[in-house]
Amino acid sequence: MKKKAIFSPFVLILDIGILVFWIVLQVYLGYSWKEAIFSGSTWLLFLAVLAYVSSFIRYHKRK
């Protein structure tokens, strides 16, 4: 049985919201904006969001 991925705009907005929340949280904890944006953990989250966005676009182009 093949599992279907969830490609909905809600998940897309949620992913971007988590990324923005992570940056704001780091700034709140005392990092500068530059440190928060260019930290390794932020880039890992950014790559995860980017992978989801590309899959989202490919899925909806095939539909």
C-alpha positions as CSV (number, residue, x, y, z in Angstrom):
1,M,0.0,0.0,0.0
2,K,1.4,3.3,-1.1
3,K,1.3,6.2,1.3
4,K,0.3,9.6,-0.1
5,A,2.1,12.7,0.9
6,I,0.2,15.7,2.3
7,F,0.7,18.6,-0.2
8,S,-1.6,21.3,1.1
9,P,-1.2,25.1,1.3
10,F,-1.8,24.8,5.1
11,V,1.3,22.7,5.5
12,L,3.3,25.1,3.3
13,I,2.2,28.1,5.4
14,L,3.0,26.1,8.6
15,D,6.5,25.3,7.4
16,I,7.3,28.9,6.5
17,G,5.8,30.0,9.9
18,I,8.1,27.6,11.7
19,L,11.1,29.0,9.9
20,V,10.2,32.6,10.7
21,F,9.4,31.6,14.3
22,W,12.8,29.9,14.7
23,I,14.6,33.1,13.5
24,V,12.6,35.3,15.8
25,L,13.1,33.0,18.7
26,Q,16.9,33.1,18.2
27,V,16.8,36.9,18.1
28,Y,14.7,36.9,21.3
29,L,17.3,34.6,23.0
30,G,20.0,37.2,22.3
31,Y,21.5,36.5,18.9
32,S,21.7,39.3,16.3
33,W,19.5,39.1,13.2
34,K,22.6,38.2,11.1
35,E,23.6,35.4,13.5
36,A,20.0,34.0,13.6
37,I,19.6,34.0,9.8
38,F,23.0,32.6,8.9
39,S,23.2,29.9,11.7
40,G,23.4,26.3,10.7
41,S,20.1,25.3,12.2
42,T,18.2,28.0,10.3
43,W,19.8,26.8,7.1
44,L,18.7,23.2,7.8
45,L,15.2,24.4,8.4
46,F,15.3,26.5,5.2
47,L,16.5,23.5,3.2
48,A,13.6,21.4,4.6
49,V,11.1,24.1,3.7
50,L,12.7,24.4,0.2
51,A,12.5,20.6,-0.3
52,Y,8.8,20.7,0.6
53,V,8.1,23.7,-1.6
54,S,9.7,22.0,-4.6
55,S,7.8,18.8,-4.0
56,F,4.6,20.8,-3.5
57,I,5.1,22.5,-6.9
58,R,6.0,19.3,-8.7
59,Y,2.9,17.5,-7.2
60,H,0.5,20.3,-8.3
61,K,2.0,20.5,-11.8
62,R,1.3,16.8,-12.4
63,K,-2.3,17.2,-11.2
